[in-house]
């Protein structure tokens, strides 16, 4: 009996050992095609560009590297897309250009990981693209893209990362930030507004939510579960200012939504990875001006 039990134990150990070896081989095969890189974790961002008012835009990112890789610098690129039609002679869109670059030594290296604190004013934006404010008084979108230059020649940016890095609960490293210029608010339509919400993974917004502010009174709208849902908020007659901002959740790259006026007109289509804590309603847009009045 003891010999039988001993043989059973030996056989079990052999099966476990072979199973572990198979698992290790499988893991090795999976990671053979994986590029391990360094990420730029978003710490904070303030991306409210007020047309007609002095504005300072800022982004802070932390260089997260746990594999002993080294980097040399971080490039910052800017692009501007005018709200006007592409064939409009007054369209002043600008293709992406290198705005500035930061060497590793220029970052805040006082903590565990280096931190880049980057900012620019609307005046610096104008100078860089050679624009006068009157040329973009209908507004548009600005995109900031970061490129992380590694010492071995590799470059990490928004074009070579996966969704775990770009919108994951820990990394929050999209490497780019896109947002609307903001003009003085128009008087919003009164009545019931609708928000159509989607989540590409089907598990809700994981803590993400919309903060709707009507003359200082806030309404919180979100998708607690599932792949789609509808929310509403009221704009009373005589309201003067409507503001809609997105508060980040754990998987922002899964989040999309549309905002529809009481007349049935869609004035906002945002996501995936909607801009965080910045005004989403594009008051500069000609379409919005026509619908809001």
C-alpha positions in Angstrom: 0.0 0.0 0.0 2.8 2.4 0.9 4.5 1.6 -2.4 1.3 2.3 -4.2 0.9 5.7 -2.5 4.5 6.5 -3.2 4.1 5.7 -6.9 0.9 7.9 -7.0 2.8 10.8 -5.3 5.7 10.4 -7.8 3.3 10.4 -10.8 1.5 13.4 -9.5 4.7 15.3 -9.0 5.8 14.4 -12.6 2.5 15.6 -14.0 2.7 18.9 -12.1 6.4 19.4 -13.3 5.5 18.7 -16.9 2.5 21.0 -16.6 4.6 23.8 -15.2 7.1 23.4 -18.0 4.3 23.5 -20.6 2.9 26.7 -19.0 6.4 28.3 -19.0 6.8 27.4 -22.6 3.4 28.9 -23.5 4.2 32.1 -21.5 7.6 32.4 -23.3 5.9 32.0 -26.7 3.4 34.7 -25.8 6.0 37.2 -24.7 8.4 36.4 -27.6 6.4 38.7 -29.7 5.9 41.4 -27.1 7.9 44.6 -27.0 8.5 45.8 -23.5 8.7 49.5 -23.2 8.7 52.5 -20.9 5.5 54.5 -20.5 4.5 58.1 -19.7 1.9 57.8 -17.0 -0.5 60.8 -16.9 -0.4 62.6 -13.5 -2.4 65.7 -14.3 -3.7 67.8 -17.2 -5.2 71.2 -17.6 -6.3 71.6 -21.2 -8.8 74.5 -21.3 -7.9 76.8 -24.2 -10.1 79.9 -23.8 -10.4 81.8 -27.1 -10.1 85.5 -26.3 -8.7 84.9 -22.8 -5.1 84.3 -21.6 -4.7 80.5 -21.1 -2.0 78.2 -20.0 -2.3 74.5 -20.9 -0.3 71.9 -19.0 0.4 68.2 -18.9 2.4 66.3 -16.2 3.6 62.7 -17.0 5.7 60.3 -15.0 8.3 58.1 -16.8 7.5 54.6 -15.6 10.3 52.0 -16.2 10.7 48.9 -14.1 13.1 47.0 -16.5 16.2 49.0 -16.3 15.7 50.7 -19.7 17.0 54.1 -20.3 15.6 57.1 -22.2 17.2 60.2 -23.6 14.4 62.7 -24.2 10.7 63.4 -24.7 9.5 65.2 -27.8 6.3 67.3 -27.8 4.3 67.6 -31.0 1.4 69.9 -31.7 -1.4 69.8 -34.4 -4.3 72.1 -34.9 -7.6 71.2 -36.8 -9.8 74.1 -37.7 -13.6 73.7 -37.3 -14.2 75.0 -40.8 -14.7 72.7 -43.8 -11.4 71.6 -45.3 -12.2 73.4 -48.6 -13.0 76.7 -46.8 -10.4 79.3 -47.8 -10.4 80.6 -44.2 -9.5 77.2 -42.8 -6.2 77.5 -40.9 -5.5 73.9 -39.8 -1.9 73.1 -39.2 -0.2 69.7 -39.6 1.7 68.2 -36.7 5.0 69.7 -36.0 7.7 69.3 -33.3 7.0 72.0 -30.7 9.8 71.3 -28.2 11.9 68.6 -26.7 13.0 67.8 -23.2 16.3 66.1 -22.3 16.2 63.6 -19.5 18.2 66.1 -17.3 15.5 68.7 -17.7 12.8 66.6 -16.0 12.1 66.6 -12.3 14.3 63.7 -11.1 13.7 64.1 -7.3 11.3 61.2 -7.0 11.3 57.5 -7.7 10.6 58.2 -11.4 11.4 61.3 -13.5 8.4 63.7 -14.1 7.9 66.0 -17.1 5.9 69.1 -16.3 5.0 70.6 -19.6 3.0 73.8 -20.3 2.4 76.4 -23.0 0.2 79.5 -23.4 -2.2 80.4 -26.2 0.3 83.2 -27.1 3.0 80.6 -27.6 0.6 78.5 -29.6 -0.1 81.5 -31.8 3.6 82.2 -32.3 4.4 78.6 -33.1 1.8 78.2 -35.8 2.0 81.9 -37.0 -1.7 82.5 -36.2 -3.7 85.4 -35.1 -6.7 84.8 -32.8 -9.1 86.2 -35.4 -8.1 83.4 -37.7 -9.5 80.7 -35.5 -12.4 82.5 -33.9 -14.7 79.6 -35.0 -12.5 77.3 -32.9 -11.0 73.9 -33.5 -9.1 71.0 -31.9 -5.6 70.9 -30.6 -3.7 67.7 -30.2 -0.6 67.2 -28.1 1.4 64.1 -28.8 4.4 62.9 -26.8 7.3 60.8 -28.1 9.6 59.0 -25.7 13.1 58.5 -27.2 15.0 55.6 -25.8 18.7 55.3 -25.6 18.7 52.2 -27.8 17.0 54.2 -30.6 13.4 53.0 -30.0 10.6 55.6 -29.9 7.4 55.0 -28.0 4.3 57.1 -28.8 0.6 56.8 -29.4 1.1 54.7 -32.6 2.8 51.7 -30.9 1.0 51.0 -27.6 -1.9 48.8 -26.6 -5.1 49.7 -24.7 -3.8 48.4 -21.4 -1.1 51.1 -21.6 -3.2 53.9 -23.1 -6.2 53.6 -20.9 -5.5 51.0 -18.2 -6.2 51.6 -14.5 -2.6 52.0 -13.6 -0.7 53.2 -16.7 -3.0 55.9 -18.1 -0.4 56.5 -20.8 -2.2 57.6 -24.1 0.9 59.6 -25.2 -1.5 62.1 -26.7 -4.2 64.6 -25.6 -6.8 66.1 -27.9 -9.2 68.8 -26.8 -11.4 71.6 -28.1 -10.7 75.3 -28.0 -13.4 76.9 -25.9 -15.3 80.1 -26.8 -17.7 82.1 -24.6 -20.7 79.9 -23.9 -24.0 80.5 -25.8 -27.4 80.2 -24.2 -28.3 76.5 -24.3 -31.6 75.1 -25.5 -34.0 74.5 -22.6 -35.6 71.1 -22.2 -34.4 67.5 -21.8 -31.0 66.7 -23.2 -30.0 63.1 -23.9 -26.7 61.3 -23.4 -26.2 58.0 -25.4 -23.3 56.0 -23.7 -21.3 53.0 -25.0 -18.6 50.8 -23.6 -16.6 48.7 -26.1 -15.8 46.0 -23.6 -19.3 45.7 -22.2 -18.6 46.2 -18.5 -19.7 49.8 -18.0 -17.4 52.9 -17.6 -15.5 51.5 -14.6 -15.9 54.7 -12.6 -15.8 57.2 -15.5 -18.6 59.7 -15.5 -19.9 62.9 -17.1 -20.2 66.0 -14.9 -23.0 68.2 -16.4 -23.1 71.7 -14.9 -26.1 74.0 -15.6 -25.6 77.4 -14.0 -23.6 75.8 -11.2 -26.0 72.9 -10.6 -24.3 69.5 -11.3 -25.7 66.3 -12.6 -23.6 63.1 -12.7 -24.2 60.7 -15.6 -22.4 57.4 -16.2 -22.7 53.8 -17.4 -22.5 51.5 -14.3 -22.6 48.3 -16.4 -23.2 46.8 -19.8 -22.2 48.0 -23.3 -24.8 50.8 -23.8 -27.1 53.0 -21.9 -29.0 56.3 -22.0 -29.0 59.2 -19.5 -30.8 62.6 -19.5 -30.4 66.0 -17.9 -32.6 69.0 -17.7 -31.8 72.6 -18.9 -34.4 74.9 -17.4 -35.8 77.8 -19.3 -33.6 80.9 -18.8 -30.4 78.9 -18.2 -27.2 80.7 -19.3 -24.3 78.3 -19.1 -24.1 74.6 -19.9 -20.8 72.7 -19.2 -20.0 69.0 -19.8 -16.8 67.5 -18.6 -15.6 63.9 -18.4 -14.2 62.5 -15.1 -11.8 59.6 -15.7 -12.4 55.9 -14.9 -10.2 52.9 -15.1 -10.6 52.1 -18.8 -11.2 55.4 -20.7 -10.2 53.9 -24.0 -13.5 51.8 -24.0 -15.7 54.9 -23.4 -17.7 56.8 -26.1 -20.8 58.9 -25.8 -23.0 61.4 -27.7 -24.9 64.4 -26.4 -28.2 65.3 -28.1 -30.2 68.5 -27.7 -34.0 68.6 -26.9 -34.5 69.2 -30.7 -32.7 66.0 -31.5 -29.5 67.5 -32.8 -26.2 65.8 -31.8 -23.7 68.4 -30.5 -21.1 66.2 -29.0 -19.6 62.8 -30.1 -16.7 62.0 -27.8 -14.3 59.1 -27.1 -12.7 56.7 -27.0 -10.4 58.2 -24.3 -12.4 61.5 -24.0 -10.5 64.5 -22.7 -10.5 64.5 -18.9 -11.6 67.4 -16.8 -11.8 69.8 -19.7 -14.8 71.4 -21.4 -16.2 69.0 -24.1 -18.9 71.2 -25.6 -17.4 73.1 -28.5 -18.9 76.5 -28.2 -16.7 77.8 -31.1 -18.4 75.4 -33.5 -20.6 77.0 -36.1 -22.9 74.0 -35.8 -23.3 74.4 -32.1 -24.0 78.1 -32.4 -26.8 77.4 -34.9 -28.3 74.7 -32.7 -28.0 76.5 -29.3 -29.8 79.7 -30.2 
